[in-house]
Amino acid sequence: MLSLAMLIDKVIDIYTWIVIASAIMSWLVAFGVVNIRNRFISVVVDMLFKLTEPVLRPIRNALPNLGGVDISPVILLLGLFFIRSLLWEYVWPAFVR
């Protein structure tokens, strides 16, 4: 059971970094820092979009319109941190005893 909890924790950790990378890349594209016509950048942006959009879309639909500000990655990160905390709150004490 501990191995499964550690695997889930690591998957949440990796997905957290993917969400952060996606948010930073979207800012870089929006402010014109990176050129989207570059093939490598295009592939990276597309990959990050495909990995994060299925989770971010329902959050965006539930949030009110805040103009040009998208706080859905922040909400997702808070949810991931909460799930990670619950995981260790209920799994870890069972193995400490």
C-alpha positions in Angstrom: 0.0 0.0 0.0 2.9 2.4 0.8 4.4 1.7 -2.7 1.1 2.7 -4.3 0.9 5.8 -2.2 4.4 6.7 -3.2 3.6 6.1 -6.9 0.5 8.3 -6.7 2.5 11.0 -4.9 5.2 11.0 -7.6 2.5 11.2 -10.4 0.9 14.2 -8.6 4.4 15.7 -8.3 5.2 15.3 -12.0 1.8 16.6 -13.1 2.3 19.6 -10.8 5.4 20.5 -12.7 3.6 20.0 -16.0 0.9 22.4 -15.0 3.5 25.0 -13.9 5.4 24.5 -17.2 2.2 24.9 -19.1 1.3 28.2 -17.3 4.8 29.6 -17.8 4.8 28.6 -21.5 1.4 30.2 -22.1 2.7 33.5 -20.5 5.8 33.3 -22.7 3.7 32.8 -25.8 1.2 35.5 -24.9 3.9 38.1 -24.3 5.8 37.2 -27.5 8.9 36.0 -25.7 9.0 32.7 -27.6 8.1 32.3 -31.3 5.3 29.8 -31.8 6.4 29.3 -35.4 9.5 27.5 -34.1 8.8 23.7 -34.5 10.2 22.7 -31.2 8.3 25.4 -29.3 5.2 24.4 -31.2 5.5 20.8 -30.2 6.2 21.6 -26.6 3.2 24.0 -26.3 0.9 21.5 -28.0 2.1 18.7 -25.7 1.6 20.8 -22.6 -1.8 21.9 -23.8 -2.9 18.3 -24.5 -1.7 17.2 -21.0 -3.3 20.0 -19.0 -6.4 21.1 -21.0 -8.7 18.2 -20.1 -8.3 19.0 -16.4 -8.2 22.8 -16.7 -11.3 23.1 -19.0 -13.9 22.0 -16.3 -12.3 24.3 -13.8 -12.5 27.2 -16.3 -16.1 26.4 -16.9 -16.9 26.5 -13.2 -15.1 29.8 -12.5 -16.7 33.2 -13.1 -15.2 35.3 -16.0 -12.3 37.4 -14.6 -11.5 39.1 -17.8 -8.1 38.2 -19.2 -6.9 36.5 -16.0 -6.9 32.7 -15.9 -6.6 31.3 -12.4 -7.5 27.8 -13.3 -3.9 26.5 -13.0 -3.8 27.9 -9.5 -7.0 26.2 -8.5 -5.7 22.9 -10.0 -2.4 23.2 -8.1 -4.3 23.8 -4.9 -6.4 20.8 -5.6 -3.3 18.6 -6.3 -1.7 19.8 -3.1 -4.8 19.0 -1.2 -5.1 15.5 -2.6 -1.4 14.9 -1.9 -1.9 16.1 1.7 -4.9 13.8 2.1 -3.0 10.9 0.7 -0.2 11.2 3.3 -2.6 12.0 6.1 -4.5 8.7 5.7 -1.8 6.4 4.3 1.3 7.4 6.2 0.0 7.0 9.7 -1.0 3.4 8.9 2.7 2.5 8.3 4.2 4.5 11.2 2.4 2.4 13.9 
